[in-house]
Amino acid sequence: MSFNSDFSVPLSSDVFQQVKAAAADLSLETYVVGGFVRDHLLGRKKEKADIDFVTLGSGIELAKAVQKRLPSSTKISIFKTYGTAMIKFDGMDLEFVGARKESYAKESRNPLVEEGSLQDDQDRRDFTINAMAVSLNEVNYGDLIDPFNGLEDLKNKLIRTPLDPVITYSDDPLRMLRAIRFSTQLDFNIEEASRTAIAKESPRMEIITKERIVEELHKIMLTDVPSKGFLLLDQLGLLEDILPELTALKGIDEVEGQTHKDNFYHTFEVVDNICKTTDNLWLRWAALLHDIGKAPTKKFNKQVGWTFHAHEFVGAKMVYTLFKRLKMPLNEKMKYVQKMVFMSSRPIVLAQDGVTDSAVRRLVFDAGEFVDDLLTLCEADITTKNPKRFERYHNNFKLVREKIIEVEERDHIRNFQPPVSGELIMETFDLKPCREIGQIKEKIKEAILDGIIPNEFDAAFALMQREGEELGLTIKKI
């Protein structure tokens, strides 16, 4: 890993020059700190830059002075309660805060804050790699201030706290999740003292809001290899309290010499697999939760061995409970995850049994616009270590995908709308709203899905007339 310790290029940009000039006008000692410094040293490029400035004085006053130097359309948000200000400029979020020191009450992660020095501000940072600062002052412009050897920790790929880790994690337990998240994002190790402290202080997580926990889980989920983060959560004693549905999948039971796979580790293989093919956060969540129904449905049968009957149905209901407990959105995103979990075995059965047009039509009808996502999930679910079996399963799914394209081009089932509307049925048979209308529509839908008639108006209208007559309805005379 190579390090870019030269800050002359970014600091020569207009935004830094304007902050430097504004700070000089106000005689405020000012530094850029945190993630920007870390990511520049690592050579990480992000789509959107978040840059934190700390000043020995009022961060709000400095932000106002900087805003005046930028184009008149530049927006500023001031948060007096926290003594911070945010400027959005040229695709960047610039945050300004006065240097401070913090103390914590046992029952809250919200600190008592008072003005402090740069050293105080660096002391309060979560990790050494986030505690480095770069001077924006004329006397030492561009110098790296690194009191905790954060640069060495970057080189050694180590997550370490500036101060006593027990105090650091106890003061703000969210840092436990942040340690795991950074470890996952950067592929760093958490130092042993921190691992011990996290395991010891894990009960303190109860003071963290569900929303903040989920925010960190999302960031772990959006990494290249989320399994690293979730396994760390488990090893350090956090996962069972956050996602007990996952830890319930642990272990392999044996009865009369018959075993089943460990669905806990299988789940993380599936998540890592799907991350190679999609950035869809909610599809990744579906991969994480696709087997949670297996723990409550696991049974042993002497004739067939271990079974997990209806685990998809049970798992889909558990998704709602989980989302509600974690205060995740109970909207279309939750329904999407439920649908993926509920249907997660359907394409697998198709791929094993051979692909019929009727089965494909029903799959596309039920999955609708998400059929491609469902197949992506099922392909990620192939974790066999047998290379021939692995290739065969993937080839089968390839056939399913080809069949879907073929059937969809011909029958237009995706986002299905019946060729004959309820209003037309009512008009044809001179009906008011009644049960027979639904019966006729259902017959037409089933006939299309079974391939008895094409998905076309004339064929559907003719079937409507026949079904109406069988129900004893009379076509209205014109």
C-alpha positions, 0 to 999 in steps of 0.5 A: 500500500502506497501513501500520499503524504503530500497535501500540496495538491488538495490544499492548493484548491480554491476551497482550502485557499478560501478557508485559509484566507478566512481563518487568517482574517479572523486570526483563527488557528484552523486545521482540516481533520478526520476522514479527509486526511485519512482518505488522502493518505490512503489514496481513496477517492470518494464520489462526494467529499466530506471535509471537516475543519476544526478551529480554535474559536467559533466554527460558525463564525469561520463558516460565515466568513468562508461563505462570503468568499464563495459564490453568492448561491452557496448555502450555509446551515448553522447548528447553534446547539452544537456550535457547528456549521455546514456549507455545501459547495461544488459537490462537497460538504464542508463542516466547521466546528470549534476545537473542543473537549468532551466528557460523558455521562454514563446514561448517554452518548451525548457529551458535555462539551467545552472549548478546547485546544487542538490536542483536546479535539484530537484526544476526543476522536474515535480512532487514531486514523481519524485523529490526524490533522493538517494545518491551514495556518500560514506558519506551517501550512500543509503540515501533518499533526499526528500525535497518536501515530495514526499514519503508522496505524494506516500503514499497519492496517490497524484500528486503534483508539487514541486513548484508553479503549475501554473509556473510548467505547464506554463513553460512546458505544456507537464507536464499537460499530464504527470500529467494525465498519471501518475495519470492514470498509478498509480491510483493517484489523481491530487491535486486540485491546480494542477487541477486548474492550468492545466485548467488555462494553457491548452491553452499553450498546443499549443506549444507542438509538436503533436509527444510528445502529442501522446507519452503521449496518447499512455502511457495512452492508455496502462494503465489498465483503460485508461478511467481515463486519457481520462476523466481527459483530458476532465475535465481539458479542454485538450481533445477537442483540442487534440481529438475533434472527441471524445468530439463531441460524448458528450450528449444525444439528445431527440426528441419526447421522444426518446433518444440515449445513450451517445456515449462519455461515452460508448466509454470509457467503450469499451476502458476499456473493451478491455484493459482486453483482449488485449495489442494491442495498435492499437486495443485499438485505434480502440476501442477509435475511433470506434464510432467517425462517429456517431456525423456527421451521427446522424439523427432523423427519426420519424419512427425509431428514432435516426439513425447513418447510415454509421457511420462506413464508415464515422468514417474510413475516419475520422481516416485518418484525425485524424492520419494526424493531430496528425502526427501519422503513416499513414501506416499499423497501420493507415489502421488497425485502419481504417479497425477495425472501418469500420468493427466494426458493421459487427460481431454484425449484424451476432450475432443478425441475426444468423450465416450462413456459407456464412456470416461467409465466407464473414466476414473472407474474408474481415477481413482477418488475423484480424478477431479475433481482430475484434471480440475482439473489438465487444465483448468489445462493449457490455456495456449493464447493463442488465445481461441477455442481456449481457450474450446473446450477449456474447453467440452469439459471442461465436457461431460466433467464433465457426462458424469461426473456423468450416468454416475456417477449411473447406474453408480456407478463411482467407488470401484468395488466388484464386485457379485459377490465372489470368495467368492460365485464360490467358493461358487457353483462350489464352488471353492478359490482359483484363476485362474478366479475372477480371470478371472470378476471381470475379465469382470464388471468389463469388461462393466460398464465397457463398458456391456454390463451395468449395475453391479447384482448380478442382471446381474453374477450372471447373467454370472458363471454364463455365464462359469463355464460357458464355463470348464467350471465346474459350479454347485454343487447345493444 
